[in-house]
Amino acid sequence: MTTQDDHARLFRSLHDPLAPLALANVWDAASARVVEAAGATALATTSAGVAWGLGAPDGNRLDREQAVALIARVVAAVDLPVSADIESGFGETAAEVGRTVGLVVAAGAVGVNIEDAHTEPVSPLRPTGEQAERIAAARAAADAAGVALFVNARIDTYLRAVGDPEGRLAETLDRARAYLDAGADGVFVPGVTDPATVAALTAGIDAPVNILVGPGAPSVAELSGLGVARVSLGSSPALAAYAAVRRAAEELVRSGTYSTLDQALDYRELNTLMRGDRS
């Protein structure tokens, strides 16, 4: 039987620029099993998709216990390593972030994403030192649990368009160094896909770099050539799924027809994926 430690070691080893870890992010047990059946080597949750599926908006509005329970269901549903997007840690203090990480590890996850975006209007990002303390608390909680958790430090300088564009790269690299010194294992920089900036990020960050991808972004092979070790679809699969629901509903209401459903999954296929308890 594969243990959590086995999954943690495997997940860490998959961060390789020569063959980047490609994550189609999931938000429930069904999406997790669909992605697993597609041949994924690991899974990661999308905080936005998880929040929406549980009836909450994204942006640190989800109840921590609900989030952890969902992570546990995803872990139990698959035979792959699972990394959990825990937004900014579901806590105002570093100690609360540590508590969250302890619960996430107990739920079976072997990785976490922790973002430095701030929910308060005073600043789009937390001060670097404050965020480093939160990452250090996450690292300490994982170490106390005896799990080699992969802590992916998300830096939102580009996603939030923070500060002068000319200084954004330097700010990102400064934050990356501080977060790695605090115990992070990798750095996630969403909001940037242009090759020159991506290459500068991978050259300046002494750790695996994660890029958010979607339509218009370079291919996984191209990002590999730029030194990227991990690519993520983020909330895009969840958004695409909800878009399919809206198209079907609008067609039904407006024209009484059903052609938008012609690419739906086969009922028996999905039902078969959901049979059995892998916990």
N, C-alpha and C positions, 0 to 999 in steps of 0.2 A: 504494500500500500504506500502511495506517495504521501510524504509528510509535508507539513508546512515548511519545515527547513529545506526539504528537497525543492519545493516550489520557489522559495526565496532564492536559493542558489541558482536555479534555472532562470528565474526572472532577471536576476542581475547579469547573468552571462549573455542574455539576449540583446543587451545594449551594445551593439557592435556596428561601427560605421561601415564596415565592409558588407554587412547584411542587416540593415536597420530593423529594429522591432517595429512592426506595423500594427497599430491598434485601431480597430473599429469599435469605438466606445459603446457600451451597453448601459441599459437602465433598468432591467428587470431580469427574472430568470429565463423568460422566453427568448428575449433578445440575446442573452448570454449563450443559450444553447444553439441558437441559429448561427451566431458568430463562431462558436466552437466547431459546429458541423461544417462550416465553410473552410476550415483548415487553419484557424488562428493558432498561434503558439502561446499566446497569453491574452488576458482580457484586462480592460480598464473600464471603470464606470465613468459616465458623464454626470457631473453634479447637476447640470441643467436638466438633463433627461430624467434623472432620479427625482428631482424636485417636482417637475411637471407631472410625472406619473403618480406622485403622492399628493398632488393637489396644492402645491406651494410654488411660488415664484422662485427663480434662481436668484442668487445673491445673498447667501447667508441667512435665508429666511426659514430654512427647513429645520425642524426639530432634530437634535442630535440623535436621540434614541430611534427615531424613525429611519434616519439615514443609516445608522449602524445595523438595524434589523434588515434593511434592504441589502446591505453589503453581505451580511451573513447568508441571505437567501441566494444571492448570486454565487458566492463561494461554494455553497452546498450543491448548486445546480450543475457545476462543471468540474472537469478533471484538469483544469489549467490554473496557472498562477493568476491571481487577481490583484490588480492595483486599484485603490479607491481614491476618487476625487473627493476630498473633504473640504473644498472651498478654502476658507482661511482658518479652518480648524474648529469651527463651531464653538468658539469661546472667546471672550474678551481678553483674557489673560494668557500668558504663556503656560501657566499651570493647567488651565482648562484645555488648552491645546494638547498638552501631555496626556490629560485624562481621555480626550477623544481618541488619540492615537492608541492608547492602551486598549480601549474598547474595540477599535478597528482591528488591531492585531488579534485580540481574542476572538473576533468574528472570522478570522482566517485569512485576512488580506496579507499580502507580502510587499505591498508598495502603497505609497500615498502621494498625492499631489497636494501641496499647500501653497496657496497664492498670497501675494503681498498686496493685492488690491484692498482698499479700505472702504468700508460701507458708509463711513461718516462723510458728510459733505465738506469737511474742512480740508481734506486732501484725498486725491485719487489713490495714493499708495501709502502704506504704513512707512514710517521712518525705517531706514535700513537696520539700525541697531535693534529696534523693537522687533522687526521681523526675524532677525538673526536669533534673538532670544526665543521666539516661538519655534523656530526650527530646532534649536538646541533642546528645547523641551520635548519635541517630537522624537528626536534621536535618543534622548535619555529614556523615554518611556519604552521605545522599542528595544533598547539594550536591556532594560530591566526585565522585559518579557522574554528575553533570550532569542529574539527573532531578528535576522539580518534584514530588516525592513529597508526597501529602497525608497529614500525620501527624495522626491522630485520637487525642487523648489521652483515654483512658477513666478516669473517676473513679468509684470504687466505694463512695463514702460511703453512698449509699442502698441499693445492692445488698447490702452487708455490714452495713447498719444500724449504722454507726460513730458512737459518741458519743451525746450527748444529742440527741433529735430536734429540739429547739428550736434547736440550733446547727448542724444539718446543712447547711442552705442556705448559711450564711456560710462554713462550712468548704469546701463545694464551690466556691463562688465564689472563695475565696482560692486554692485549688488550681488552678482554671481560669486565673486570672491568671498564676500562676507558670509553668504549663505553656505558655501562649501566649507569655510572655516568653522561654521557652527554645526556642521554634521550632515549637510545635504549630500546626496550621492550623485544627483544629476540636476540639470537646469532646463526648465521649460520656458520658452519665449514665444508665446502666441502673438499673432498679429503681424508677423513678418515672414515673407517668403521670397523676397527678391534675392537672387543668388549672391550678390556682392555682400549684402548685410549678413546673410546666413553664413557665408564663408568667414567673415570677420568674427562672428560669434563663436564658431567652432574653433577658430584659431586662438581666440582670446580666453576661452573657458576650458580649464583643465579638468573636464568631466564630460560624461555623455550629455549631448544637447538634444532636446526634444523640440520639434516644430509642429505647429498646428497646420493641417493641410485640408484642402478641399478643391473644388473646381477652380482651375486657373493656376494652382500651385505647381511647382516642379514635381516630377514623378519621384517615387521612392528611389529609383536608381539614380536620378539626377541629384537628389538630396544626399544620397550616399557618397557621391563624388565630391560633395561639398563638406563632408565630414560629419553629417548628422547621424546620430545613433538611434533615434526614436522618432516616429511620426504618429500623429494622432488625428483622428477625424473629429474628436470632440463631440459637440452636440448635434452635428450635421445629420447622423443617421436618425436620431430621434426627431429632428425637424422634418426630415424627408418622410418618415413614417406618419407624422401628424398631417403633413401636406397631402399624403395619399388619402387619409381619412376625409379631409376637407373636400378634395376633388370628388370623391365618391358621393359624399353627402350633397354637394352642390349639384352634381349631375342628377342624382335621384330627385331632389326637390324641384329643380328647374325644368328637367326634360322627362323625368320618369324612366330614364335608361340607366345602364349599368356598365358601360364599356370601360370605364376607368379601372374596373376590377379585374381586367383580363390578365394582369401580370401578378395577381395575388399568389401567395404560397399555396401549395396543395394542402388541404385540410389534414389528410392522413399523414403527410410528411411532418407537419408541425406537431400534430398530436403524438406521433411516435417519438419525436424528440423530447416531449415532455413526460414520457412514461418513465417510471422507475425513480428511486430515491438514491442519489449518489452521495448523500451526506455521510 
